[in-house]
Amino acid sequence: MAAETQADPDRSGAPALSAAQRRLWLAYRLQPGSAEFTAPWAGRLVGDLDPERLRRAWHRVLERHAELRLRLEAVDGEPRRAEWDSRDFPLPVREVDPAAVPRELERAVTRPFPLVGHRLVDAELLRLGPEEHLLVVGAHHAVVDGRSFALITRDLFGAYAGAEPHPVGRPYTAYVARTAVPSGPRVDSWIEELRPPETGDPLGFAPAVRDADRAGALVRQPIPAEVWEGVRGLGRRLRTTPQVIGLSAYALTLSRYTDRTRLVVGGTMDTRSGEFADTVGMFVNPVPLALHAEPDATVADYCRSVHAALMRAFSLRELPFEEVVRRLHVVPDAARTPVFGSLFNVEADAPVLEAAGLRVSEVELPVRVAKYDLTMVLRDRGDTAELLATYRASRYSADRIRRFTAHTAAVLAGLCEGSGTVGEVPMLSGADRAELAALGGGPAVGGGLRPVPDAVAEIAASDPERPAVEDAGTRLSYRALLDQADAVAGALHARGLGRESRIGVLAEPSATAVAAVLGVLRAGATYVPLNPAFPAARLAAMLRDAGCGLVLGDAAWSGRLPGVEVRSPAELAHASGTPPPARAPDPGDAAYVVYTSGTSGEPKGVVVEHRSLAASTAGRLATYGRPEVFLLLSPLSFDSSMAGLWSTLTSGGRLVVASAGDVRDPERLLGLVARRRVTALLAVPALYAGLLDRAERAGAAALASLRLVVTAGEELPRELVDRHFGLLHGTVLANEYGPTEATVWSTVRVFGEPAPVDIGGPAPGAVLSVRDRAGEPLPRGVPGELYVGGTGVARGYLGRPEATAERFADGPGGRTYRTGDIVCWNERDGLDFLGRSDGLVKVRGHRVELGAVETALRAERDVTDAAVLAAPGGAGLDAFLAVRPDFDERRTRERLARRLPPVMVPTSFTVLAELPRTAHGKVDRAALREPPAPGAPTGGRATGARGTAPPSPGDARDSGGSGDTVRAAVLTAWCRTLGVDSVGADVNFFDAGGHSLLVPALQLALEERLGVEIDILDLFTSTTVDEQVRLLTGGLPAPDAAEPEPDPRRARLAASRRRSATTGDV
């Protein structure tokens, strides 16, 4: 039985629903079967219960609180308010085995409440025994909130006991009718504080998946009595509340995890005024809190700033959340909640009620829904407290949330104990620090290491005829290699060059070049390898910086390098006469100087000492064993050349030197591996992928001799790991990471089979730590800058004390180097490489890490390489890809959209035959923006943001197909709505500059052009031109296509088209 009330919008002009109810109405239309907004309550009733008496009390509650009897109907797609009669709400009694209570509670939290045409509250009494019952009240959040249940239970058991009823508040319909949206300068200023809305990972670490699954789970963290008393004491001293202290701790923990000092955290606030204090209904509004956790602030000042932010938000709590979203122009994303992804609340244990011989205690319900990535509740339990963390179970593991919650508790305790600054508040426990130290400490490298030239000389003495080095035309035994090296050493000695003298080596890779660098080391001097592919001016600048007066290199360079003498190694050795005995270098002597461009592009010389080179080499041999035949692919000017060069020659292996022509031609390289029976090689992933391409066509036999492949220098795609083991089942694959400043490598992941890709754990002798901007260690899963310590850390930058001091530091744990690379410890005890700290860009006001987008692209099986740049003006991201033949842009976009926030999905894709590279083998990002030379091969450019202009009306009429006509109309509607000349057919409407306020305008434009009625919800789910064309045409399947599943949206549109066609509108 239903009677319409005065809030019917058709009769009184008042809105049918409050802003909060309207939000739930929209959510219900999108997901009618969801239990996300089910709001249950359960209480254990102990004593002699009269069920009939309780039923009468229940009906009195329903009569007193009219909103519980709300009946909603949909009329023309809009809600209409009516009422149920209280007699429509029975209170059934059911016998239940006490062992079945968990199942009953599970049912209570997971059953959905239909919002239209159904009762929105019900109750059931479960009889567990003669004097024990369980009362379960279920409701839709549209009619109740947390305060409402307190009122319901107060009045229910008061009526049961026959007590005088409490005064009832004004009806909820009066609240609906009088609600006004706050406005004015104060609101404008507050909205500006929230800009730009955060789009990064809410908790600082990447979720396992990015989906719309709201399945939840719960983690608990007790707060001891002494800490809770400290929280209350700090609150009293600062004239604030435990809520503020708890929120301060939560925000500070988030700040440490996210490396952000500006945070937006959510809170749910009751919008009741005094006249509605005793009114049952949905009065809760999500409110964002703009907080600042500056490390230099005192604890007192920080907590006061949180108090002020909370009070300011509270004063504006009646501003509907959807209005905040509209004002901030938040891009809709089904995988995350807008404005904020985490929320903090405070609650107290419910009191135990006594009513006419009954003892009523609230029963805690299982958590099965998480509305946000994380909701942290600080529960006051009297003398103690508890943190309750509800999280999205599909996104985060219980271990990660448990660590986060424990760290929040530690920060809470630290705030209460400390009187210093926010940056001094500890987050990690002693156990945390011990775990991180164990994770970051590599295996020890044995003591008594000999410098590499001495180790090579020992092999030459013990087995002089053993093959040492070979290239296309030369083969040297260890005796011949040492003889040539000592001849060079003698010549240098005769010139007075020795310890710390820097000698340039400028030659194409060859056996002679290898002998030259060994000769420099045998003289006790330092070699400076240079790349012949570099311009002469750049080489001259490097030589001046290094102070090299002598260069060992090809005669062709004579006269091209001002102020430098260029001599070939053979010519120099011939003029030297009998070499003197070699001088053994000291461990602290410089072994080599390798120039790296760094982030500024200006070359800097990295000075590596003999102790570091010897330790790095010993660590490689301990990890991989002796390389029998190693193929050297890197130029000597690359620090990666040190890996194969010295690990091979110090262990008695044979070094095969590939020419530049071999490296450029995969077919020649494949033949070289087969002819020389190569057992090990090191290559950048792109080079190894080309080798596998050739081997997959020629057959795996050409690579049958390989026992070890090491990749380094760039990110290793998972697809390449799978291809490797698909072709070379018994060949070990290793992925290395390491800056030049840490002697070639710092981490390694060794694969024996296909597995997720990371950069592994510490290499032997390395000490790794992941730290925040203050230099404090970060827990597992939290991104931060990688610091490398241990035996491999270089001396520093040649002649650049300021640059050295900026990146290198000596401390109690030894010398460390700040890499500038962003990483995090994963659950496999390895490091995930996330990008450069200087790779942050802003896209439409949002911060985006380009490296993270590139990592996601390279994880796609049909993408072999990727680079991403910010589009001009910060409008989006441009992706440049090398792809496999089966690459499908739409499929790639869809997969990225499931894993990345919308702002991180590139708006354009450019497919190239291969990515341009610098002389060092890195992606040449500047060249990506250059137009291709006429006739140059490219893979083609996808439309992306460089979109399609709508055809002229004549074009649309002449297209000859309804699909083309619809496409023309959709393109025109989009361009008019967005105010642009063209748009990409597969670009998301909200990425192209649209927002939720423009969707109705787009709806109107489409309906005007096509003469159809379009449900606005369809435009929120079909958000590209292509998707809307398919929606409006029913997909236009090919004649032989399988019959598709019926789509109710398309059925509605088809019916609309039929109606319009009968009136000549189309």
SEPA-341796 format. One record per residue (C-alpha): y, x, z. Coordinates in steps of 0.02 Angstrom, whole numbers, plus 32768, in hexadecimal, padded with zeros to 4 digits. Each point is the difference from the previous one (the first is absolute). Layout:
<pts>
YXZ;...
</pts>
This chain:
<pts>
800080008000;80A5804E7FCD;80B47FCC8017;808D80597FA8;8084804C8071;80BB801C7FF3;7FE380B27FBE;7FBD7FC07F5A;8071805A7F82;7FF77F707F88;804C7F88807E;807280628074;803180957F97;7FC180748088;7F8380867FD0;7F4B7FD3801F;7FD580AB8045;8053808B805F;801380AA7FAD;7F66803F805C;7F9B7F687FCC;803C80117F4D;7FC280B38000;7F557FC5803A;80017F757F7E;8017807F7F76;7F788071804B;7F897F6B8006;801F7FD87F48;7FD980B27FD1;7F63800C806E;7FC97F528036;7F5A803E8047;8049808A806D;7FEB800380BD;809480768012;806D7F79804E;7F7C7FB1806E;803E800680B4;7F747FDE807E;7FFE7FFF80BD;7F687FFE8073;7FF37FEA80BB;7F6F800A807A;7FFE7F6A8076;7F9E801A80A1;7FE77F6F8078;7FD37F4A8002;804B7FC47F5C;801C7F4A7FCD;7FFC80017F3F;804B7F527FF1;8090802F8070;801E809C7F98;7FFD7F967F61;80897F8E8045;806780998030;7FE980457F4F;80447F607FB5;809780048075;802680B07FC1;7FF57FC27F4D;80747F6F8026;808080718058;800380847F78;80147FA67F59;7FF6809F7F97;7F47800E802B;7FE97F5C7FA2;8058803F7F64;7FB27FC47F5E;803680567F60;7FEC7FB77F52;802D80507F5A;806F7F947F92;802D804D7F58;7FD180A88046;80747FEF8096;7FD07FDE80B6;801E7F55804C;7FFB7FEA80BD;7FA07F748056;7FA57FE780A5;7F507FE1803B;7FDF7F8A808F;7FC5805480A1;7F617F977FF5;7FD280637F63;7FDB8098806E;7F5A7FF2805A;7FC2807C8083;7F46800E7FDE;7F88804D807F;7F71806C7FC6;7F748057805F;7FFD80BA7FD7;7F91808D803D;806E8080805A;7FB380867F91;804D7FA87F6A;80B3800F8041;8029809A7F96;7FC97FA07F65;806D7F6C8031;80978070801B;7FDF80547F59;80027F567FAD;80A37FD48057;805D80957FB9;7FB87FFC7F50;80067F497FCF;80957FD27F93;80707F698022;802E7FA37F60;80BB7FE58006;800A7F647F94;7FB87F578031;7FA180408098;801C800680BC;805280A5802D;7FBB800A80B0;7F5B7FD18051;7F9F8021809F;7F4A80098034;7FAE800E80AA;7F64806C8007;7F8E7FDF8095;7FB180A48038;7FBB7FC280A6;80197F7D8087;80A28050803C;802F80707F6F;80547FCB7F5F;805E80517F71;80957FA57FB8;802A80377F4E;80A47FC87FB4;801D80277F49;80A27FED7FA0;805F80357F68;809280748024;80717F807FAB;80007F9A80A1;7FE88081808B;803280AD8038;7FDA8067809B;807C7FA1806E;7FB87F5C7FC2;7F5480258048;804E802680A9;80557F557FFA;7F627FA87FC3;7F9180498089;80857FE18086;80127F4A7FD0;7F467FE67FDF;7FC3803980A9;80987FB98056;7FD47F557FB8;7F4A801B8030;8036802280B3;80757F687FFE;809A806C801D;80AF7FC77FD6;801D80307F49;807F80857FD5;80987FCE7F9A;7FDE800B7F46;807680597F89;805A7FB47F6C;7F8C7FD37F6F;7FD580867F83;804A7F977F75;80AB80168051;7FE680BC7FF4;7FD17FEF7F49;809A7F977FDA;807D806E805C;7FC080AC7FC9;808980607FA5;7FF480AC7FB1;8070807F805B;807C80567F8E;809D80698005;802E80B88016;7F8A80188093;7F6B7FCA7F96;803B80687F6C;800F809A806D;7F527FE68049;7FB47FEA7F53;804F80A57FCA;7FAC80568093;7F587FCC7FB7;8021804D7F55;7FA280437FA5;7F607FAA8039;7F738079801F;7F7980057F7B;7F9580908041;7F627FF08065;80327F9F809D;7F9C80718074;802180A47FA7;7F4F80177FC1;7FB97FB57F62;7F8F7F688016;7F5080087FB9;802A7F727F89;809C7F9E7FD5;7FC87F4C7FF6;80347F588042;7F6C7FF38077;803F7FC480AA;7F5D801B805E;802F804880A9;7FB68065808E;803C803480AC;801080A4805E;802C800980B9;8054808B8061;80157FEF80BD;80A480348051;7FDE804680B0;805A7FBB8097;8069809D8019;803E7FFC7F4C;80257F468008;80648018809F;805C808D7FA5;80297F877F72;80477F83807B;80608087805B;804F80437F61;802E7F4E7FD1;80567FE780A8;806080A47FEF;803C7FD57F52;801F7F48802C;7F867FC67F7B;7F4F7FB97FF5;7F4F80427FE8;80077FAF7F54;808A807A7FCC;7FA380968047;7F607FCB7FA9;805B7FE37F5C;805380AA8012;7F5680548014;7FB77FA27F6C;8092802B7F8E;7FFE80B78034;7F46800B7FDA;80207FB17F56;808C807D7FE5;7F8A80918021;7F797FB77F8F;80757FD37F70;807880938010;80907F847FFC;808B7FF2807E;80397F587FBB;7F807F77801D;7FF27F467FE4;7F877FAE8079;7FDD7F47800A;80057F8D8094;7FDD7F478013;808B7FA3805A;80097F518048;80957FA37FB5;80037F778085;80A67FDA8050;80077FB280AE;7FF17F4D7FC1;7F5B802A7FAB;7FB8806A808D;7F7A7F7C8023;7FE27FCD7F4C;7F5A80227FAC;800E80407F4D;800E80977F91;809D805C8039;7FC980B37FDD;805C80697F7F;7FCF80B27FCB;80988070801C;801480B37FC2;804380828079;806080957FBA;7FDC80938074;802F80B77FFE;7F9680858056;806B809C7FF4;7FA78097804B;80A18045804D;80297F60805D;7FDE7FF980BB;7F757F8D8038;807F7F93805A;80737FF17F69;7F6D7FDC7F8E;7FBE7F74806D;80B07FB8800E;800E7FFF7F42;7F5B7FA27FF4;80407F848081;809F7FE57F9A;7F9D7FEA7F5E;7F8E7F818053;80937F9E8046;805880007F57;7F657FC07FA8;7FE77F7D8088;80B17FBF7FE5;7FD47FE57F47;7F4F7FBF801D;80277F597FAD;801F80537F57;7F627FCB7FA2;7F9080917FD1;7FFB7FCA7F4A;80BE800D7FFD;7FF380B4803C;7F8280217F75;80737FB07F81;809880638038;7F9F80A37FFA;7FBA7FDC7F51;7F51802F803A;7F82800D7F73;7F707F888024;7F5C8059801F;7F627FA2802E;7FBB809C8053;808880118083;80787F9A8066;80B6800D7FCC;808480638061;7F8980458084;7F4780238008;7FEA801080BC;80357F968092;8017801580BC;7FF67F788084;7FF07FF180BC;7F9A7F7F805D;7FBE7FE080AF;7F567FC9803B;7FF77F428007;80017FBC80B3;7F687FAB8047;80227F468018;7FBE7F90808C;7FF57F467FD8;7FA77F7B8066;7F6E80708030;7FFB805B7F5B;802080B87FEA;804280207F4F;800480B07FB8;802D802C7F4E;7F74804F7F99;802B80907F8E;7FD47FD97F4C;7FB8807A7F81;8079804B7F83;7FD07FDD7F4C;80AA7FF77FA9;808980837FF2;80A37FC17FB7;804880B17FFB;7FBA80AC7FE5;8011801780BB;803A7F90808D;8015805B80A5;80087F93809C;802D804480AB;7FA97F8D807C;803D7FFA80B3;7F687FF18071;805C800A80A6;7FE380AB804C;7FC480487F5A;801C7FDE7F48;7FA4800B7F5D;802880247F4A;7FAB7F8A7F86;8003803D7F4B;7FD07F7E7F7C;7FEA804F7F55;7FC37FDA7F52;7F4B80358005;7FED801C7F45;808F807D8001;7FE88068809B;7F6D80428063;7FEF7FDA80B7;800980BB8027;80AB80117FAC;80497F6B805A;7FB1803980A3;805680A97FED;80A67FAF7FD6;7FF67F8C8096;7FD280908074;809580617FBE;80717F6B8020;7FC17FFC80B3;802080BC8010;80B27FEC7FBF;801B7F6F8078;7FCC80708091;806C808E7FBC;809B7F927FF7;7FEB7FD480B7;7FE880B58037;808180597F95;80B9800C801A;801C806D7F68;800B7FD57F48;7F977F8E7F96;7FBD80957F9F;7FB8804880A1;7F977F678029;7F4980337FE7;7F8C7F997F93;7F63806B7FF5;7F8B801C8091;7FAC80A48027;7F617FBD7FB0;80617FD37F62;804780AF7FF4;7F56804F801A;7FB57F947F77;808A802F7F86;7FEF80B8802A;7F457FF77FDB;80217FA47F5D;807F80817FC6;7FA780A08031;7F9E80527F73;7F67806F801A;802D80AB8040;800880917F86;7FA5809A803F;806580928041;800680AF7FB7;80287FC37F50;801D80897F81;808D7FF67F82;7FC37FC37F57;801B80A67FA1;7F94805B8080;7F777F7C7FF1;7FFE80147F41;7FF780BD8012;7F697FF08074;7F9F7F9F7F7B;8032807F7F7B;7FBB8089806F;7F5C7FA8802A;7FDA7FB37F54;807480517F81;7FAE7FB97F63;80037F4C8039;80637F957F84;80AC7FDA804A;807B7FB77F82;7FF67FC87F4C;806F7FAC7F81;7FEC7FDD7F47;7FFE80B97FD0;7FE88066809E;7F7980128084;801C806B8099;7F8280358082;803A801480B3;800B80BD7FE3;806A7FE97F63;806D7F7D8055;802280728093;802180967F90;80847FA07F9D;804B7FBC80A1;800980AB8050;805380487F65;80897F7D8013;8009802480BB;801580B87FDE;808D7FE17F85;805A7F94807E;7FE780818088;804880877F8E;809D7F967FEF;800F7FF180BB;7FCB7F497FFF;7F917FC4808C;800A7F97809D;80707F657FE7;8030803C7F51;7FFE7F697F8D;7FB580187F52;800C7F7A7F7B;7F657FD17F9D;802B7FA57F5E;7F667FEC7F93;7F8F7F7F7FB5;7F5F7FE78064;7F88808F7FD9;7F8C807F804F;808B80827FEF;807A7F908060;7F807FEC808B;7FEF80BE800A;80BD800F8008;80157F8D8096;7F7180588059;805680A57FDB;80A27FC3804F;7FA07FD0809D;7FA180A58001;80A980588003;80307F9D809B;80877FA67F9C;80227F477FE2;7FE07FAC7F59;80737F7A7FBB;7FA27F9E7F79;806C7FAE7F7B;7FD87F827F79;801E803F7F4D;801F7F4B7FCC;80A27FFB8063;80A7801F7FA9;803D80B3800A;809B7FCD8061;7F987FAE8089;7F8C80968008;80948075800F;80467F98808F;7F5A8008805C;7FF580BC7FE9;80AF80188041;7FDA7F928096;7F6080638022;805580A87FEA;7F8080387F7D;803580977F9C;7F5580147FAF;7F987F7E7FA6;7F4C80187FC8;7FF17F9A7F62;7FF47FF57F45;806F80777F9F;804E7F6C7FA6;80687FDF809C;805880AA7FF7;80BA7FE87FEB;7FFA7F458022;8014800F80BC;80A68058802A;7FF780878085;7F427FFD8008;7F8480817FBF;7F6A7FB07FAB;7F63806C7FEF;7F517FCF7FCE;7F7D802A8086;7FA380757F89;809E805D7FCF;8034801280B5;7F54803D8036;7FF5807E7F72;80A380528036;7FD1800D80B7;7F7A80868000;7F818007808C;80197F71807B;8014802880B9;7F917FAE8082;80267F478012;80627FC98098;7FB17F778068;80847F78801F;80267FC280AF;7FD87F498025;80B97FD8800D;802E80507F5A;80327F8D7F71;7F737FE97F82;805B7F977F7F;809A7F977FDF;7FE77F5E7F9F;80967F9F7FC3;80037F458016;80877F8B7FC1;80087F97809D;80577F578005;80A880467FC8;7FBA80527F63;804580A98035;7F7280808006;7FD5804580AB;7F8C8092801E;7F787FDF8081;7FC980A08057;7F468000802D;7FBC808A806F;7F5880587FF4;7FC17FB080A0;801C7F527FB7;7FB1802D7F58;7F68804D8055;7FEA7F6A8074;80137F837F72;7F80805E7F98;7F84800C8090;80147F468020;7FD67FD77F4C;7F6280688007;7FCE7FAB80A3;801B7F547FB1;7FB480177F53;7F9B80A08006;800C808D7F81;80347FC87F51;7F8380517F8A;806A7FE47F64;80AF7FB9801A;806C7FC37F70;80B7802A801E;806B7F7A7FAE;80A48017805E;8084807D7FC8;801B808B807D;80AB7FB58027;7FAA7F68804C;7FCD801980B4;7F5E7FA47FD8;7FCC809A7F9D;7FEB805C80A6;7F737F89802F;7F84802F7F79;804380AF7FE0;7FE8804A80AC;7F6E7F978040;7F9E803A7F67;802F80B87FFF;7FEF801880BD;7F4F7FB77FFF;7FB680567F68;800D7F707F87;803080047F49;80AE7FC37FCE;80137FB17F54;80B67FF77FCA;802B7F717F8B;808A80197F81;80927F887FEF;7FAF7FC17F5F;7F5D7FDC805C;805D7F9B8083;805C7F997F7F;7F647FD57F9A;7F797FA08061;7F7F80257F79;801D80BB800D;7FFE7FF380BD;7F5B7FA47FFD;7FB680867F91;804180888073;7FAA7FB08097;7F5C7FF47FA1;800480B17FB5;802F805A80A0;7F8F7F95806F;80927FD78073;7FC97FC580AD;80AA7FD6804D;80B07FD47FC9;80A37FBE8046;80707F8E7F99;80867F7C8011;7FB17F527FF0;80507FE07F56;7FB2809E7FB7;7F567FDA804A;80097F4E7FBC;801A80477F51;7F6980718017;7F967F6C8037;803D7F9B7F6B;7FBD80877F8C;7F5F80148063;7FDE7F457FFE;800480067F43;7FA380A57FEB;7F807FE5808A;7FF2803D80B3;7F9A809A7FCF;809F80627FDB;80307FF380B8;7F5080158045;802880A9804F;808B7FBA806E;7FDA7FF980B9;80B07FE78043;809E7FAF7FBC;80A080088065;80967F947FD7;80AD80238044;80B87FF77FD6;800A7F447FE4;7FB27F628044;7F487FEB7FD6;7FDF7F517FB7;7F677FA68043;7FD07FDD7F4C;7FEE80BB7FE1;7F8C80128097;7F907F787FBA;8000804F7F53;7FD580AA8049;7F657FC1805A;7FD17F907F6F;7FEF809D7F95;7FDC808E807B;7F917FB98087;7FDA80A48059;80AC80517FF3;806C8003809C;80B17FBF7FE9;808A80378076;80B27FC2800E;807D807A8049;80B27FEF8038;8076808A8032;80B1803A7FE7;802780B07FC2;804D801F80AB;7F547FEE8051;7F9F80787F8E;7FB27F907F7E;7FA77F7E806A;80117FA680A5;7F857F707FF0;7F5E7FDE7FA4;7F8D7F6C7FE1;7F54802E7FBD;7FA47F767FA3;7F447FFB7FE8;80077F517FB6;80837F7F7FCE;806E7FD28094;80B37FCC8029;807C80877FD5;806E8059807E;803980B38016;7F85801D808C;800E805B80A4;803D80AD802D;7FC680967F9D;7FBB80928064;808A80508065;807A7F707FE5;80507F9D808C;80447F587FC6;806D7F7F8054;80557F617FC5;80AA7FEB8052;80927F8A8005;80B5802E7FDC;8013804280B2;7F6C80747FE9;7F8D7F9B8071;7F497FE87FCD;7FD07F577FBA;7F5C7FA3801E;7F797FE07F82;80347F8B7F75;80BC80198013;805B80577F71;806780998027;802B80AD7FC1;7F74807F7FF7;801A80A28060;7F8C80917FD8;7FDD808E8077;7F7B80838010;7FCF809E7FA6;803D7FCC7F54;80B87FE38026;806E80737F98;80898073803E;80877F957FB3;80777FFC7F6C;803680A77FBC;80B580258029;80217F4E803C;80077FFF80BE;80517F538009;7F7E7FB07F8F;7F7880588063;80457FC380A6;80097F4F7FBB;7F477FF97FD2;7FA98083806B;7FFE800A80BD;7FAC806C8084;7FC57FA9809D;7F7F8005808B;7F7A7FCB7F85;802F80847F7F;80607FF87F5E;800D7F597FA7;80407FC37F5A;804D7F557FDF;7FB77FC77F5A;80727F6C7FDD;7F637F9F7FCF;7FDB7F57804E;7F4C7FEA8039;7F9C7FA38083;7F5A801B8057;7F7D7F847FC5;7F637FBF8050;7F9780827FA2;8055808E8061;805F80317F64;80B27FF27FC2;803F7F817F84;808A80487F94;808C7F807FEF;8089805D7FA4;8098806B801D;807E7FE18089;808680147F7A;7FAA7F817F8E;80557F69804C;80667F937F8C;80557F588016;7FD07F6E7F93;806F7F698010;8031803F80AC;7F4D801E8039;7FBB80AC8029;7F6B80317F95;7F96809D8007;7FDC802F7F4B;7F6780648033;7FB07F66804D;80157F9F7F5E;7FB980917F9B;7F6C800A8076;7FDC7F487FE6;800B80127F43;7F8C80967FFC;7F827F9E8066;7FEC7F897F6C;7F64802D7F9F;80527FEF7F55;8097806D8030;7FE480BB7FF1;80AD803B8033;80A27FB0803A;80B480288027;80817F858040;80BD80077FF9;80857F8C8040;80497F987F73;80B880217FDB;806C7FA1807A;7F727FE8807C;7FC87F5E7FAD;7F48802B8007;7F7F80867FE1;7FCA804B7F5A;7F4C803C7FF7;7FC780827F81;7F4580027FE6;7F74805C7FAC;7F727F847FEF;7F4E7FE77FC8;7FDA7F957F66;7FD57F668067;80AA7FFC8058;80427F508016;80B27FF28040;7FEF7F4F8041;7F63802A8061;8054809B8048;80997F9C8034;7F957F7D8055;7F9E80838062;809E805B8034;804D7F5C8038;7F6C7FE88075;801B80AB8050;80BB801E7FFB;809C7F9F8031;80567FB47F67;808E807E8006;7F80808D7FE9;7FAF7FB67F65;804F80557F67;80687F907F91;7FD480647F64;7F6C80667FC6;800D80897F7E;7F5B803E7FBD;800080B37FC1;7F7A806A7FB0;801B80768093;8087801E8081;8079808E7FD9;7FEA80978071;806580948037;7FC880B47FEC;7FB37FF280AF;7F957F6D7FC9;80627F7F8064;803C7F5D7FB4;80A7801C7FA9;805E7F6A8041;809F80287FA2;7FA07FFD7F5B;7FBE7F518026;80AE7FBA7FE1;8017805D7F5C;7FDF7F9B7F62;7F6A80407F9E;8021806D7F6A;7FEF7FA77F58;7F497FF47FD5;7FC8803780AD;7F637FA5803A;80117F898091;7F917F7B8045;80857F7B7FEF;806F7FA9807C;7FD67F5F8055;80887F808007;801C800380BB;80B67FF5802D;802E802D7F4F;7FD77F507FD2;80017F847F75;80997FA17FCC;7FE87F477FE3;7FEE7FD67F49;80867F9D7FAD;7FE37F457FF4;7FD080187F4A;7F7F80818031;7FB57F89807E;7FF87F717F84;7FB1806C7F7B;7F7F804D806F;7F837F7D7FD1;7FA57FF080A6;801F7FA080A0;7FDD809D8064;808A805C7FA4;80777F6F8019;7FDC7FFB80BA;801480BD800C;80A97FF67FAB;80377F788077;7FC4805F8099;805780A17FC9;80A17FA27FE1;7FF67FA980A9;7FE180A58059;808F80597FA9;80797F738025;7FCB7FF580B5;800580BB801E;809B80207F96;7FAB80857F95;7FE5801B7F46;7F4780288008;7F718000807B;7F5180488008;7F747F867FE5;7F9C80458090;808B8028807B;80037F9C80A1;80927F878007;8030804380AB;7FF980B47FC3;80727FD67F6E;808D7FC98074;7FC97F50802A;7FF77FB880AE;7FC87F5F8050;80A77FA97FE1;7FF0801E7F46;7F547FB17FF3;80467F4E7FFC;807980377F77;7F6E80467F9D;7F9F7F60801D;80917F997FBA;801680737F6A;7F477FF57FD5;7FFB7F448014;809A7FEB7F92;7FB580697F74;7F4E7FC08006;80157F4E803C;7F7C80128087;7FFF7FEA80BB;7FD580A48058;7FCC800F80B5;80708083804E;7F6D80468061;7FB180327F5A;8097806E7FDC;7FE4805C80A4;7F4C80287FD0;8016801D7F45;808C80808005;7FFF80557F55;802B7FBF7F53;7F4A80177FCA;7FBD7FA18096;807A7F707FE7;7FD67FF57F47;7F487FF4802D;80297F7E8085;80667F967F88;7F86800B7F6E;7F5F7FF48064;7FD480B17FCD;7FE37FDB7F47;7F4E80478004;7FB080487F66;7F8E7F897FA1;7F648059803E;803E801880B2;7F9C7FBA808F;803E7F5E804B;80768031808E;7FFA7FB880AE;80767F6B800E;80A980328045;805A7F708057;80A9804F7FD9;7FDB7FFF7F47;7FBB7F50800B;80A47FC5804B;806380587F78;7F907FBE7F77;80197F508040;80BA801F8006;7FFF803D7F4C;7FA17F657FC9;807D7F8E8057;8092805D7FB2;7FB180007F54;7FF67F437FFE;80BC7FF68015;802680837F7E;80418080807D;7F9980917FBB;
</pts>
